[in-house]
């Protein structure tokens, strides 16, 4: 009964019995055992992260307070702010000393402003760092500072365009225990919390820092600094105690929230998606991977004997396919059995025989198509009939005394004589240039004096070989299109040089030029044959088919400046300079 089962069914049964079921059973068991332990360890790890963030914030807070204390007890600053001044020079020196101390402190700490509010009437305000005490009394936080009498008073200014903290301290004369002023640090939230990030770097995690009143001290998702977090119900439990953790559902997902409280009453809250946490549970994942590998190895041992025969048949089929790909057509393989592989083997044999037949038919059809296309591109004309007709037209022109018609017919006869070239596809560059000149002579008889042609031809290029009717379509394209905006008037420059067994030809006009879209249309296959000659596309196609990869044709055009067509044509029969035969 087993031998009658199809190959796919056999593989499904084996995989389910020996691989999928055991891996699922063991994986689920391991996950159920290790998940509670991993959850506890992850919670503890996140708690350490919050503790580290708390220490970082507390360190910065303590640093600002220590620097504030040093300035408050500095005897030089105290003397500068309290002594009685009678001379302006003494006041200036005192203010300079105060500003020097401020500059020194700001070089170590990112502080926006440092201000001294003094009660000494003999010391004038400087408008930058030293102010009278009356100004401090108008500030929104000095009243609360007077009532609290804390060593340091922190006030969060959320209405400032750049939210900042004011850290204030009373300046006390320790001899009389009287206040003689206030020192105020203004520190931006950016400076205080700069580079403060979650060390775990979970994708779905955030940090919230809020003051004791619930105002956000840093941007948090949709909230900006200074906004209240009171509407975020999932954070309300963080104000129930100084530190702790709990689980809340946010945006349809369970999140672990761990919080800590600083000495200033600020809340540092870390929110991490439990899904992100479980992705980091290395113990569970490693155990699952180890169990999977173990059962895969055991299953492979069982399947080796079963798969050996299939592997051999597949290898034979693959080698045969490679031979067909390399060109061995009509190759067939032996058909073994009636399962799916047998169907593939039979199909391969049919495909190989059909491919051989199709390749031979396509090769013959392609050869015929290429020959026919080249034949059509060579402009099939009966030379005998053409020459007799042109001679008759010339005689008729001479009988009526028309030099224009006679000259035009002479030029046309020369044009077709060079174009037909006795049925040969290749002629010398010298003859190709004569062919162009014949075409230009015809144009000159029709439009005398409108087109100026300049030649710059290196003598060494004249014996070079070139496919006939190569340059004439390019010149014709310039005459038909480039000078229409100027009534057919313009100039054409034709140059040729030989270098490293390549013939370089450049045909340039000063016509109206083309934009990028027009240039692309010109180089694309024409929808139908136009009356303007073969066209640049057909020139490129003929020379590419004849010369192969060595040939290159480029067209550059600038609107209202002109067009340049450049050709690079291989010359394998030209001997390099200095070579001997």
Secondary structure, DSSP 8 states (H G I E B T S, - for coil): -GGGS-HHHHHHHHHIIIIIHHHHHHHHHHHHHHHHHHHHHHHHHHHHHHHHHHHHHHHHHHHHHHHHHHHHT-HHHHHHHHS---SHHHHHHHHHHHHHHHHHHHTTS--SEEEEEE--TTS---SSSEEEHHHHHTSTTHHHHHHH--SSEEEEE-SSSS-EEEEEEEEEETTTTEEEEEEEEEEEHHHHHTT---TT--TTEEEEEE-TTSBBSS-BTTB-TT-B-TT-GGGGGGGSSSSEEEEEEETTEEEEEEEEE-TTS-EEEEEEEHHHHHHT-HHHHHHHHHHHHHHHHHHHHHHHHHHHHHHHHHHHHHHHHHHHHTT-TT-------SSHHHHHHHHHHHHHHHHHHHHHHHHHHHHHHHHHHHHHHT----HHHHHHHHHHHHHHHHHTT-HHHHHHHHHHHHHHHHHHGGG-SEEEHHHHHHHHHHHHHHHHHHSTTSEEEEEEE-GGGTT-EEESSSSHHHHHHIIIIITGGGTT-EEEEEEEEEETTEEEEEEEE-S----HHHHHHHHS--SS--TT-SHHHHHHHHHHHHHGGG-EEEEEEETTTEEEEEEEEE-TTS--TT---
